Amino acid sequence: MYPLGYVVQVVKAGEQLVDSQRVINLLYQIPTRPNRECITAADSLINFAYDDAGEVAADGLEDIRHQLTISIDPSGCQDVDDALTLSRLPTGGFLVGVHIADVGRFVTRGDVIDSNAGRRMMSFYAATRKVYHMLPARLSEDVCSLMQGKDRCALSVYLQTDDKLNVTDTESTVCRSLIQNKRQMTYEEAQLIIDESGNRRLPWTEDSVETMVVYLHRIAQRLRFQRLQVARFCLSEPDDPFCNVECHDAHQLIEEFMIRTNCTVAGFLVAHFPESVPVRRQKSPDEDEVNRWGSRHEAAIQVSLYFKQFDMLSSILPGNVPDDNSDRPKKISVLQSTIDHLRAAVESRNLKEAVSLIAGESQHPLHRLAMNSWFQIQVSRPFCFETCINFSFINYRLHHVWKKDKMPLYSCL
């Protein structure tokens, strides 16, 4: 007997990236076509207009339009969904405001936009650089976008630091607010400010974009150090401390505040709705597999600056299970192209490039193999779902991390 069926579509063979992406879209049923009914509903939406502070307060919003607010995004970005503020506290510390576009002001539960977003679940960023948005462009690129000079509703999360720029464990504030983006920056602009500041002491100056970016960068770097210090396993690639990719520091600035904000919001939701907030966690890597990996790549691990940032040498190298496939050369291989680039960096006195070439993991073949194997061990672990958690653990939505005590971390869906 033969199964009955009919051909619904013929996918032609191809060798281009777009051909492979088309197959993936079909295989995983990625919704690539716009929903016309949803677009029509979105086109009828208009932004809220507030004439005075009384109207803002009556609507349950904190009016912070007077504060210097900035956003940092790729050049040409239209869907600006987050912005930052920074103010000095009487204690000498700072109050960091992370402001996320408040889509809930325009989407009603169960309406056509909400239903369409529920089916899509998320915005899908294809390998072809095509973006299939969860929300119509009218929302994501217009009425909700935190564009420069426009009054916008936002969900705001406030983080406090001490006078050393370390974010404290003080209970964070989550509220709705009305903001106005004063400066829509690109990553290139922010990186230039960070590079020019160097390590010199910079006095705090109110209403200065340059000072604000530098202080946000330094707070973000402390957040990053604290986060990686408690991590044993990390999937994020690359977390190379000597990576020299374009605008590396500016990207980390935004990433760290988004990670911390996601953690704060997830904790807020679980505290208020402990029985109904869906959470997920990824299981920890198998210990035997990790030990075999440590034995196989011992030579690279011992001289790796990447793995030292996770404080893992002491927990992985001792007591490794012997492995017949272990690569333990007496010398560390360096590509000739890396040596050539290093020579050019030294001759041009490009210290940053030279340090990156020497210490960057991706420049050395054995280190790269160790990193790829490390990521593969972790990404293959399954996710499981729970409805109630102990949220004393830290959540990193962008960088999935397990703490040294092997207890799981959680992500809100």
C-alpha positions, -999 to +999 in steps of 0.1 A: +000+000+000+011+035-008+002+066+012-020+091-007-011+127-010-006+156-033+021+181-042+015+215-026+047+232-036+079+224-055+111+237-039+137+241-065+173+232-057+197+261-052+231+269-040+225+304-025+218+314+011+183+325+001+175+290-012+185+274+021+165+300+041+134+292+020+137+255+030+141+264+066+111+287+065+090+258+051+104+232+074+097+251+105+066+269+092+080+304+097+052+329+091+067+351+064+036+366+049+022+398+064-013+396+079-034+422+060-061+424+086-035+430+113-018+457+092-052+474+087-059+474+124-024+488+131-028+516+106-058+530+125-038+534+157-027+569+168-002+578+195-013+593+228-010+630+232-007+646+266-012+684+270+000+687+306+015+669+335-019+663+351-030+642+322+002+621+324-002+615+361-039+607+357-030+580+332-006+564+357+026+575+340+058+589+355+066+620+334+104+620+327+104+638+294+127+664+310+155+639+316+183+633+291+173+601+274+194+583+247+192+552+226+219+532+209+211+511+179+224+501+145+226+528+119+193+534+101+173+516+128+136+525+128+123+501+155+139+517+185+126+496+214+148+506+243+164+538+257+185+548+288+186+575+313+212+582+340+211+605+371+233+611+401+219+601+435+226+620+468+246+589+480+271+594+452+258+565+432+237+565+401+202+556+390+201+539+357+167+540+339+161+513+312+130+522+292+113+496+270+087+506+244+052+499+259+034+479+232+007+471+257-007+507+254-018+499+219-025+461+218-057+448+235-058+412+247-075+390+221-076+416+193-063+409+158-028+423+165-025+403+198-037+371+181-013+375+152+016+381+176+006+350+195+008+329+164+042+344+154+056+342+190+086+364+182+103+385+155+124+361+133+158+373+121+167+352+090+202+345+079+195+365+048+191+396+071+154+397+064+133+404+095+098+390+099+084+411+127+060+399+153+042+432+153+031+453+122+056+480+111+031+507+121+037+497+157+073+486+158+087+514+136+063+542+144+038+546+173+059+524+197+093+533+184+113+555+208+123+579+181+142+611+188+121+640+198+089+620+201+068+615+233+065+578+239+050+555+265+075+531+281+079+504+307+108+516+329+131+496+351+154+515+375+187+501+388+208+517+415+246+517+418+269+526+446+296+553+443+319+527+428+295+522+399+285+487+411+248+478+407+234+471+441+209+445+452+185+472+462+150+463+451+145+477+416+116+499+406+093+489+377+068+514+365+051+530+334+065+562+322+064+589+295+098+596+279+113+616+251+144+603+234+168+633+232+195+616+213+191+586+189+227+573+186+244+546+166+268+520+179+296+537+160+289+570+177+288+554+212+320+534+205+338+565+194+329+582+227+340+551+247+373+549+228+381+586+232+375+585+270+400+556+275+407+550+312+409+586+323+388+599+351+358+618+339+339+641+363+301+637+362+284+663+341+246+667+340+229+667+305+261+656+287+256+628+262+294+620+262+296+618+300+265+597+302+277+571+276+311+568+294+295+562+328+269+538+313+297+519+297+317+516+330+286+505+349+279+479+322+314+466+324+310+461+361+277+443+355+295+420+330+323+412+353+299+403+382+278+382+358+306+362+344+323+358+377+294+337+391+291+317+359+304+282+353+289+276+319+281+302+293+267+298+258+272+333+245+296+336+216+319+354+216+325+364+252+362+368+244+374+396+266+400+406+240+376+405+210+383+434+187+352+434+166+336+467+156+317+485+183+323+457+208+320+478+239+290+497+227+272+464+220+281+451+254+268+483+270+233+476+257+235+438+262+244+440+299+215+464+307+191+443+287+202+411+305+198+428+339+165+443+330+151+410+318+162+395+351+145+422+370+112+420+351+111+383+353+116+385+391+089+411+393+064+390+373+071+358+393+067+377+426+033+391+415+020+361+396+039+330+410+014+305+396+009+318+361+041+332+347+056+306+323+093+300+328+118+277+313+153+265+321+179+246+302+194+216+319+230+218+330+257+200+308+266+165+317+295+165+341+313+135+326+311+151+291+325+183+305+354+165+322+362+147+290+362+180+272+385+194+298+409+166+294+409+167+256+415+205+254+437+208+285+466+225+267+444+253+253+424+257+285+456+263+306+466+293+286+432+305+276+421+340+287+386+333+276+381+305+301+399+323+329+371+349+330+347+321+341+370+309+369+368+274+355+404+262+355+401+250+391+368+232+387+374+215+353+411+206+350+417+186+382+405+150+381+398+150+343+389+116+328+418+105+305+409+108+269+426+089+240+418+118+217+435+144+239+455+171+220+483+181+243+510+197+221+541+210+236+536+242+216+506+263+209+500+267+172+496+302+157+485+309+122+510+326+099+483+351+090+479+360+127+516+366+129+516+388+098+487+408+112+504+411+146+536+424+129+515+450+111+497+461+143+530+465+161+545+485+133+515+508+132+515+510+170+479+497+171+481+484+207+444+473+208+447+453+177+480+437+189+465+427+222+434+412+204+456+392+181+477+378+209+449+371+234+418+366+212+407+330+212+394+330+176+429+337+163+443+304+175+432+271+160+433+249+191+415+275+212+389+278+185+383+241+185+380+241+223+355+269+222+334+253+195+333+220+214+324+239+246+294+256+230+282+223+214+282+205+248+258+231+261+235+240+233+225+203+229+210+203+264+172+202+265+149+229+279+122+221+305+092+241+317+080+250+352+054+272+367+069+280+401+106+288+408+129+300+435+140+333+420+171+337+442+190+328+410+200+353+384+184+351+350+203+360+318+180+359+288+206+368+262+234+347+277+222+314+292+243+308+323+245+282+350+259+291+385+288+273+401+265+255+424+250+238+394+215+251+401+194+261+371+186+296+360+154+306+344+140+326+316+105+341+313+088+334+280 
